[in-house]
Amino acid sequence: RAPVIPRRLVELIRDRCAAACKKIGYRCAGTFEFLYDGGEFYFIEMNTRLQVEHPVTEAITGIDLVLEQLRVASGAQLTLKQSDITFSGHAIECRINAENARTFRPSPGKITYWHPPGGLGVRVDSGVYQGYSIPPYYDSLIGKLIVHGKTRNECLMRLKRALGEFVIDGIETTIPLFNELIRQPDIANGLYDIHWLEKFLGKTP
């Protein structure tokens, strides 16, 4: 939803993406990525698939993107028009990786305890469980924590609670880093860029 980008620019980007899909005859789910800098946007790439972050879109629209993708792939028409889509609230997703929270070094091993959070506005997508062994050969993503709230502030409050409830023992994870990040004023106020995390990690021990 890009809360820090002017609405008129969001609509322009949306229209450009729709026009591009029509031009190349693209059908099914996909994402366009842009870099926003100095009031201008620059095309990076198109992903002809669902992104890892698609649950945040599902959270604020109430649309099951996986279901819609399967319907289109089976030859059915989309059940929605652009005018049918509305945004409700704010959503944030945290990638829970089996990595050191500072160096991002992979942390394979056996999960000795697994306690995911729950409650209103909290969703966890994962296929691991207590006793599961994380292999060293693949991507270190082991779960996604998605939180939704009526406002950004409510969403952040729910995220703090959810991260506090999320317990994974036996391996290192990125949960401690997220616990630090959500307490930073820049994160709470949306005042960050692509270099923010690098600077933050360089300042903190």
Secondary structure, DSSP 4 states (H G I P E B T S, - for coil): --TTS-HHHHHHHHHHHHHHHHHHT--S--EEEEEEETTEEEEEEEESS--TTHHHHHHHH---HHHHHHHHHTTPPPS--GGG----SEEEEEEEESB-TTT--B--EE-SEEE---STTEEEE----TTPEEPSSS--EEEEEEEEESSHHHHHHHHHHHHHH-EEESS--SHHHHHHHTTSHHHHHT---TTHHHHHHHH--
